[in-house]
Amino acid sequence: MQLEDYQKLAMSTAMYPNGLLGLLYTTLGLAGEAGEVADKVKKIVRDNEDPHADLSEEKKMELAKEIGDVLWYIATLSHELGFNLNHIATMNINKLLSRKKRNVIKGSGDNR
């Protein structure tokens, strides 16, 4: 599936307030879902007695589902800002390639 197609389908499932409240809703949702990913990883680290053990397929699938929720909020937040995901992805990779070329990819980056 292409990013733009995903974003269109994601928007067809979006049910939240319009305007600034939509921006707030999608931003808070993104933060919440990213926190759920982090919390699952934290629990994997906490509960794993062997730090070098491979992650189970079940745990990978749980994380993948949460990452999907993060993607939904990224798609809807981007839409609220008037951007499609293809544009966001292109801007991001261009930024990273520029940092790599200037040898600042490991540092604090730009525009911080």
VEXLO-572844 format. One line per field, with one value per residue (C-alpha): residue in one letter; chain; y, z, x. Coordinates in steps of 0.5 Angstrom, whole numbers. Each point is the difference from the previous one (the first is absolute). Layout:
res <- A	...
chain <- A	...
north <- Y	...
up <- Z	...
east <- X	...
END
This chain:
res <- M	Q	L	E	D	Y	Q	K	L	A	M	S	T	A	M	Y	P	N	G	L	L	G	L	L	Y	T	T	L	G	L	A	G	E	A	G	E	V	A	D	K	V	K	K	I	V	R	D	N	E	D	P	H	A	D	L	S	E	E	K	K	M	E	L	A	K	E	I	G	D	V	L	W	Y	I	A	T	L	S	H	E	L	G	F	N	L	N	H	I	A	T	M	N	I	N	K	L	L	S	R	K	K	R	N	V	I	K	G	S	G	D	N	R
chain <- A	A	A	A	A	A	A	A	A	A	A	A	A	A	A	A	A	A	A	A	A	A	A	A	A	A	A	A	A	A	A	A	A	A	A	A	A	A	A	A	A	A	A	A	A	A	A	A	A	A	A	A	A	A	A	A	A	A	A	A	A	A	A	A	A	A	A	A	A	A	A	A	A	A	A	A	A	A	A	A	A	A	A	A	A	A	A	A	A	A	A	A	A	A	A	A	A	A	A	A	A	A	A	A	A	A	A	A	A	A	A	A
north <- 0	7	5	5	-6	-2	8	0	-7	3	6	-4	-3	7	2	6	8	5	5	2	-6	-5	2	0	-7	-3	3	-3	-7	0	1	-5	-6	2	-1	-7	-2	2	-3	-7	0	2	-6	-4	2	0	-7	-3	-4	-1	7	-3	-5	1	4	-5	0	2	6	2	0	4	5	0	1	6	3	0	4	5	0	2	6	2	-1	4	6	1	1	5	4	-1	-5	-7	-5	0	7	-1	-6	3	6	-4	-4	6	3	-7	0	7	-1	-6	4	5	-5	2	-6	-2	7	4	1	7	4	-2
up <- 0	-2	6	-4	-1	8	2	-4	3	7	-1	-2	7	4	4	5	0	-5	0	5	4	-5	0	8	-1	-5	4	7	-4	-3	7	3	-5	0	7	0	-5	5	6	-4	-1	7	2	-4	2	8	-1	-5	4	-6	-3	-6	-1	-7	1	-1	-6	5	3	-7	-2	6	-2	-7	2	4	-5	-5	5	0	-7	0	4	-4	-6	3	3	-7	-3	6	-2	-8	-2	-3	3	-7	1	8	-2	-6	5	5	-4	-3	7	2	-7	1	7	-2	-6	5	5	6	0	7	3	2	-7	-3	2	7
east <- 0	2	1	-5	-5	1	-2	-6	-3	3	-4	-7	1	1	-5	2	-1	2	4	5	-3	1	8	0	-4	5	6	-2	-2	7	3	-4	1	7	0	-3	6	5	-4	0	7	1	-3	3	7	-3	-2	5	6	4	2	3	-6	-4	-7	-6	-4	-6	3	2	-7	-2	5	-2	-7	1	5	-6	-4	6	0	-8	1	6	-4	-6	5	3	-7	-2	6	-1	5	0	4	4	2	2	4	4	1	3	5	2	2	3	4	2	3	4	3	2	2	-5	-4	2	0	-6	-2	-3	-6	0
END
